[in-house]
Amino acid sequence: MATTPLMTVDEFLKLPGIEELRVELINGTMVDKDNGGLIHELVKANLIQILVVWMNQHRIGIVFAGTSYRVDEHDCLIPDLSVLSNERVPVPATSDLPRGAPDLAIEVVSSETAASLRTKINLCLKHGSKSVWVIYPELRMLDIHSPDGRITQVEEDQILEDHDALPGFSTPVSAIFKGL
């Protein structure tokens, strides 16, 4: 039985027009990243506002939306949002993708399968993420995944804190779902 050879990130990035597409490379296979719709985008917009205000006060990193990360030879992920610490941002900036997973990866669940989401969480945690936040807009809650396998569930009436990825960060979970 013949097997399809795995695509490398270098091969993936050389594909014509790949920069314009919302496509990830997971385990050497191209996977479309669907648009999540208005609720998905509102949650992202709320989080961007919350995180940018906090980052401007604490100056520990940069918030990115839809940035590709060269996680390893066969994986190139695009978290919905991510935070990269100042130490990992090259100065001067280069045109290459950040290497490894972001310090904090954030996924807003909309149409992704559970298996795909689990694979992305595991890849991020294996390759350097201090936390992965998985946000469930319909349930108005989120899970914080840690490298040690711990999953902390935080509901709408609680306060989100993540001492591993963002020491000192705190926000009401309800703020993430403002306008929904």
Secondary structure by P-SEA (a helix, b strand, c coil): ccccccccaaaaaaccccccccccccccbbbbbccccaaaaaaaaaaaaaaaaaaaaccccccccccccccccccccccccccccccccccccccccccccccbbbbbcccccaaaaaaaaaaaaaccccbbbbbbccccbbbbbccccbbbbbcccbbbbbcccccccccccccccccc
